[in-house]
């Protein structure tokens, strides 16, 4: 229950601000940690490699920030630290992923609420609302109190959406649920859970498109295509993947600009018009333009800082680009801590790829997202909820749906008016000896 509250706090806009909510989240983390320490065979008695590295990353970055003093943006680290808490929780349940199912279904019931309130807020306040909520301003607090989510809510959809789509396609194979016990009666209500899954899928896609985050749409397209292209683990497909990437690049060079010129008039009056125009000008001039150019400058700045200080980094956050979690971590802390951070965000998808054969594409798409998303954006607390709780439970349900056969239909009552015919060649068993039982 304690971890469930932390998950709700990380994903619900209503709980994003407010000292009481934050203190309650810290208390919930402390309660869970104490209970886990006192549990025989708990994860802290035998920590796994991801837990050791996560604790090392948090401790190292906290010490550096404390040594550098008040000039550093301590809040910049809070989101990654919260995200890594969910990694530690997953490691305590990784041998029993189904124990996280109650949290999964509670979030599946609450997320569509925030999708809908955020989507409707765009009509009232404009699509810039989601970007405005990335800053802790007074207006951001007012919008969050109205249930309007921001950057973290929208990009979390990109991580979970392929799994939600596969759940909807395979719901007949895992419904009605077998656990948790309190959800079993509800899962027997016809179409209740399929409607809940469909609401997450439809509202999630609508919100990503409506928000105007072009990177989110590109990542969503890549993840869905990978999950469909690699349904089963195939060494041949993985070997041919570089060839497909080269062919896609050549096709983009030939057809991308004409395609974007067709899309440009359709995008007029939407947040995508300026971005489509920037991409066209960038390709035609061989030089980045507009918002793409602004991001590229920040990426290059972090990369150059890392090249200048590859071992220990620059430590200070003053000069880094602050638009790429991976590049900024390498620039600030050097190659060792940067490599640890990349490992912590990618080890789970790699582990799932080794364990999932029939749903390999789903795990592969999650890996692609966890490589690309932190490379072009910052990370956020709800990313940990999606990556370390929602995705594993969804993969477990989908994997069971592939290995288990659909539930048999319930047979109705039949009345037989004639004697049941004996099977061909059937002979009754002899109950007495050859002499009829007489000596």
C-alpha positions in Angstrom: 0.0 0.0 0.0 2.9 2.4 0.8 4.4 1.9 -2.7 1.0 2.2 -4.2 0.6 5.7 -2.8 4.1 6.7 -4.1 3.0 5.5 -7.6 -0.2 7.5 -7.4 1.8 10.5 -6.2 4.3 10.2 -9.1 1.6 9.9 -11.8 -1.3 12.0 -10.5 -1.2 15.8 -11.2 -3.5 16.5 -8.2 -0.7 15.1 -5.9 2.2 16.8 -7.7 2.4 19.8 -5.5 1.7 20.3 -1.8 4.0 19.7 1.2 1.6 17.2 2.7 1.6 15.0 -0.3 5.4 15.1 -0.6 5.9 14.3 3.1 3.5 11.5 2.8 5.5 10.1 -0.2 8.7 10.3 1.7 7.1 8.6 4.7 5.7 5.8 2.5 9.2 5.2 1.0 10.7 5.0 4.5 8.0 2.6 5.7 8.5 0.3 2.8 12.3 0.4 3.3 11.9 -0.5 7.0 9.5 -3.3 6.2 11.8 -4.7 3.5 14.8 -4.6 5.8 12.9 -6.5 8.5 11.6 -9.1 6.0 13.6 -12.4 6.1 15.4 -12.7 2.8 14.5 -9.1 1.9 16.2 -7.4 -1.0 18.5 -5.4 1.2 20.0 -8.5 2.9 21.1 -9.8 -0.5 21.2 -6.8 -2.8 21.3 -7.4 -6.6 23.7 -5.6 -8.9 21.0 -3.1 -10.1 20.3 -2.2 -6.5 24.0 -1.7 -5.6 24.5 0.5 -8.6 21.3 2.5 -8.0 22.4 3.2 -4.4 25.8 4.1 -5.6 24.4 6.6 -8.2 22.1 8.2 -5.7 24.8 8.5 -3.0 27.5 9.8 -5.4 25.3 12.5 -7.0 23.9 13.5 -3.5 27.4 13.9 -2.2 28.6 16.0 -5.2 25.5 18.2 -4.9 26.1 18.8 -1.2 29.8 19.6 -1.7 29.0 22.1 -4.5 26.6 24.0 -2.3 23.4 25.9 -2.8 24.3 27.1 -6.3 23.3 23.6 -7.6 19.8 22.7 -8.6 19.1 20.0 -6.1 15.6 19.5 -7.5 17.1 18.4 -10.8 18.1 15.2 -9.2 14.9 14.5 -7.3 13.2 13.0 -10.3 15.9 10.5 -11.2 16.2 9.5 -7.5 12.5 8.8 -7.3 12.7 6.9 -10.6 15.4 4.6 -9.1 13.3 3.9 -6.0 10.9 2.1 -8.3 13.8 0.1 -9.7 14.7 -1.0 -6.1 11.1 -2.0 -5.5 11.0 -4.0 -8.7 14.1 -5.9 -7.7 12.3 -6.9 -4.5 9.5 -8.3 -6.6 11.2 -9.5 -9.7 10.6 -13.2 -8.9 7.0 -12.5 -8.2 5.9 -9.8 -10.7 2.3 -10.7 -10.2 2.4 -9.3 -6.7 2.5 -5.8 -8.3 -0.7 -6.5 -10.2 -2.9 -4.5 -7.7 -0.8 -1.3 -8.3 -1.0 -2.0 -12.0 -4.8 -2.1 -12.2 -5.3 0.9 -9.8 -3.1 3.0 -12.1 -4.9 1.6 -15.2 -8.1 3.0 -13.6 -6.7 6.4 -12.7 -4.5 7.3 -15.7 -7.4 7.7 -18.1 -8.8 10.4 -15.7 -5.6 12.5 -16.0 -5.5 11.8 -19.8 -9.0 13.2 -20.2 -8.6 16.3 -17.9 -5.3 17.2 -19.6 -6.8 16.7 -23.1 -9.8 19.0 -22.3 -7.5 21.6 -20.7 -5.7 22.0 -24.1 -8.9 23.4 -25.5 -9.3 25.9 -22.7 -5.6 26.9 -22.1 -3.8 25.9 -25.2 -1.3 23.1 -25.9 1.5 25.2 -24.3 0.0 24.1 -21.0 1.9 20.8 -20.9 5.2 22.6 -21.5 4.4 25.2 -18.8 3.9 22.4 -16.3 7.6 21.4 -16.6 8.3 24.4 -14.3 7.3 24.8 -10.7 5.5 28.1 -11.2 2.3 29.3 -9.4 0.3 28.9 -12.6 1.7 25.3 -13.0 0.4 24.5 -9.4 -3.0 25.9 -10.3 -3.3 23.8 -13.5 -2.0 20.7 -11.7 -4.7 21.2 -9.0 -7.2 21.0 -11.8 -5.9 17.6 -12.9 -3.8 18.8 -15.8 -0.6 16.8 -16.4 2.5 17.9 -18.2 5.6 16.6 -19.8 6.0 13.5 -17.5 2.4 12.3 -18.1 2.6 12.6 -21.8 6.0 10.9 -22.2 5.0 8.1 -19.8 2.3 7.2 -22.4 5.1 6.5 -24.9 6.6 3.8 -22.6 3.5 1.9 -21.7 1.3 2.2 -24.9 2.7 -0.8 -26.9 2.0 -3.0 -23.9 -1.5 -1.6 -23.5 -2.2 -2.3 -27.2 -1.1 -6.0 -26.8 -3.2 -6.3 -23.7 -6.2 -5.2 -25.6 -5.5 -7.7 -28.4 -5.1 -10.6 -25.9 -7.6 -9.8 -23.2 -9.6 -12.9 -23.7 -6.6 -15.0 -22.6 -6.0 -13.5 -19.2 -9.5 -12.4 -18.2 -11.1 -13.2 -15.9 -8.2 -12.5 -13.6 -6.9 -15.0 -11.1 -5.2 -12.4 -8.9 -5.5 -10.2 -7.0 -8.5 -11.8 -5.2 -10.4 -8.6 -4.7 -10.4 -7.9 -8.5 -11.5 -11.3 -9.6 -15.3 -10.6 -9.2 -14.9 -7.3 -11.1 -13.0 -9.0 -13.9 -15.9 -11.3 -14.5 -18.2 -8.3 -15.5 -18.4 -8.4 -19.3 -16.3 -5.9 -21.2 -15.4 -3.9 -18.0 -11.7 -4.5 -18.2 -11.5 -4.5 -22.0 -13.2 -1.1 -21.9 -10.6 0.1 -19.2 -7.7 -1.0 -21.4 -9.2 0.6 -24.5 -9.7 3.8 -22.6 -6.0 3.9 -21.7 -5.1 3.2 -25.4 -7.4 5.6 -27.1 -7.1 8.5 -24.6 -3.3 8.0 -24.5 -2.9 8.2 -28.3 -5.2 11.2 -28.4 -3.3 13.1 -25.7 0.1 12.5 -27.3 -1.1 13.7 -30.6 -3.0 16.7 -29.1 0.0 17.8 -26.9 2.1 18.7 -29.9 5.3 16.9 -28.7 6.8 15.9 -31.9 9.5 13.8 -30.2 6.8 11.9 -28.3 5.0 11.1 -31.6 8.2 9.9 -33.2 9.1 7.7 -30.3 5.6 6.3 -30.1 5.7 5.4 -33.8 9.1 3.7 -33.4 8.0 1.7 -30.4 4.7 0.5 -32.1 6.5 -0.5 -35.3 9.2 -2.4 -33.4 6.6 -4.3 -31.3 4.8 -5.3 -34.5 7.8 -6.1 -36.6 9.5 -8.4 -34.0 6.7 -10.5 -32.7 9.0 -13.4 -32.1 12.7 -13.5 -31.2 14.5 -14.2 -34.5 18.3 -14.0 -34.9 17.8 -13.4 -38.6 15.6 -10.3 -38.0 18.1 -8.9 -35.5 21.0 -9.5 -38.0 19.0 -7.7 -40.7 18.1 -4.8 -38.4 21.1 -2.6 -39.4 20.1 -3.2 -43.1 16.6 -2.1 -42.4 17.9 1.1 -40.6 20.0 1.9 -43.7 17.1 1.4 -46.0 14.9 3.5 -43.9 17.5 6.3 -43.9 17.8 6.2 -47.7 14.0 6.2 -48.1 13.8 9.2 -45.8 16.4 11.0 -47.8 14.3 10.4 -51.0 10.7 10.7 -49.8 10.7 12.6 -46.5 10.7 16.2 -47.9 7.9 15.5 -50.4 5.9 13.8 -47.7 6.3 16.7 -45.3 5.4 19.2 -48.0 2.1 17.3 -48.3 1.6 17.3 -44.6 2.5 21.0 -44.1 -0.8 22.5 -45.3 -2.7 20.0 -43.1 -0.7 21.0 -40.1 -1.4 24.7 -40.5 -3.0 26.1 -37.3 -1.6 23.3 -35.1 1.5 23.1 -32.9 3.1 20.9 -35.6 3.2 23.4 -38.4 6.3 25.2 -37.2 8.1 21.9 -36.4 7.3 20.4 -39.8 8.6 23.5 -41.4 11.8 23.4 -39.3 12.4 19.8 -40.4 12.0 20.7 -44.1 14.3 23.7 -43.8 16.9 21.6 -41.9 17.0 18.9 -44.6 17.1 21.3 -47.5 19.8 23.5 -46.0 21.9 20.8 -44.3 21.8 22.9 -41.2 19.5 22.6 -38.2 16.8 25.2 -38.0 14.2 26.5 -35.4 13.5 24.4 -32.3 15.5 21.5 -33.7 18.5 23.8 -33.9 18.0 25.0 -30.3 18.0 21.4 -29.0 21.0 20.4 -31.2 23.0 23.3 -29.7 22.3 22.0 -26.1 23.1 18.4 -27.0 26.4 19.5 -28.5 27.2 21.6 -25.5 26.8 18.6 -23.1 28.8 16.3 -25.4 31.7 18.8 -25.7 31.8 19.1 -21.9 32.1 15.3 -21.6 34.9 15.2 -24.2 36.8 17.8 -22.3 36.3 16.0 -18.9 35.7 12.3 -19.7 36.8 10.8 -16.4 35.2 12.8 -13.6 33.1 15.3 -15.6 32.6 19.0 -14.9 30.4 18.3 -11.8 28.7 21.6 -12.0 25.3 21.9 -13.7 25.8 25.5 -14.8 27.0 24.8 -18.3 25.3 21.5 -19.3 22.5 21.5 -21.9 19.9 20.1 -19.5 17.9 18.5 -22.4 19.4 15.0 -22.5 19.6 12.9 -19.4 22.3 10.7 -20.8 24.5 13.4 -22.2 24.1 15.6 -19.1 25.0 12.8 -16.8 28.2 11.9 -18.8 29.1 15.6 -18.9 28.6 16.2 -15.2 29.9 13.0 -13.7 32.1 11.3 -16.3 32.1 8.0 -18.1 31.8 5.7 -15.0 28.7 7.3 -13.5 27.2 7.9 -16.9 27.6 4.3 -17.9 26.0 3.2 -14.6 23.0 5.5 -15.4 22.6 4.0 -18.8 22.8 0.5 -17.4 20.1 1.2 -14.8 17.6 2.4 -17.5 18.3 -0.4 -20.0 19.0 -3.6 -18.0 15.3 -4.4 -17.4 14.3 -4.3 -21.1 17.4 -6.4 -22.0 16.4 -8.9 -19.3 12.8 -9.1 -20.6 14.2 -9.6 -24.2 16.0 -12.7 -23.0 13.0 -14.1 -21.2 10.3 -13.3 -23.8 10.2 -15.3 -27.0 6.7 -14.9 -28.4 6.5 -11.2 -27.3 10.1 -10.2 -28.1 9.0 -7.2 -30.0 7.3 -5.7 -27.0 10.5 -5.9 -24.9 12.6 -4.7 -27.8 10.4 -1.6 -28.3 10.8 -0.8 -24.6 14.6 -1.0 -25.0 14.5 1.3 -27.9 12.4 3.9 -26.0 14.8 3.7 -23.0 17.8 4.3 -25.3 16.2 7.2 -27.2 14.0 9.0 -24.7 16.7 9.8 -22.1 19.0 10.6 -25.0 16.8 13.5 -26.3 15.0 14.5 -23.1 15.2 14.5 -19.3 13.9 11.7 -17.2 11.0 12.0 -14.7 9.6 10.2 -11.7 6.7 8.6 -13.4 9.1 7.0 -15.9 10.1 4.7 -13.1 6.5 3.7 -12.5 6.0 2.8 -16.1 9.3 1.1 -16.6 9.6 -0.9 -13.4 6.0 -1.6 -12.5 3.5 -1.1 -15.4 5.6 -2.7 -18.2 6.7 -5.8 -16.2 3.1 -6.6 -15.1 1.8 -6.0 -18.6 4.5 -8.2 -20.1 3.6 -10.9 -17.6 -0.1 -10.7 -18.6 0.7 -10.8 -22.3 3.2 -13.6 -21.9 0.7 -15.7 -20.0 -1.8 -15.0 -22.8 0.6 -16.5 -25.3 1.3 -19.7 -23.3 -2.2 -20.3 -21.9 -5.2 -21.4 -24.0 -8.4 -19.4 -23.9 -10.8 -20.3 -21.1 -13.3 -23.0 -22.3 -16.9 -22.0 -22.8 -19.2 -23.0 -20.0 -21.3 -26.0 -21.1 -25.1 -25.6 -20.7 -27.4 -28.2 -19.1 -28.4 -30.9 -21.6 -31.2 -33.4 -21.1 -30.7 -36.8 -22.7 -34.0 -38.7 -23.5 -32.3 -41.9 -24.7 -29.7 -44.2 -23.2 -26.1 -43.2 -23.8 -24.8 -45.5 -26.6 -21.9 -47.7 -25.6 -18.6 -47.1 -27.2 -17.7 -49.4 -30.1 -16.0 -52.5 -28.9 -16.7 -51.8 -25.3 -17.1 -54.8 -23.0 -18.3 -54.6 -19.4 -15.7 -55.5 -16.8 -16.0 -59.1 -15.5 -17.0 -58.9 -11.8 -16.9 -62.7 -11.1 -14.9 -65.6 -12.0 -15.4 -67.8 -15.1 -17.8 -70.0 -13.2 -20.2 -67.2 -12.2 -18.8 -67.1 -8.7 -19.6 -70.7 -7.8 -16.8 -72.9 -6.5 
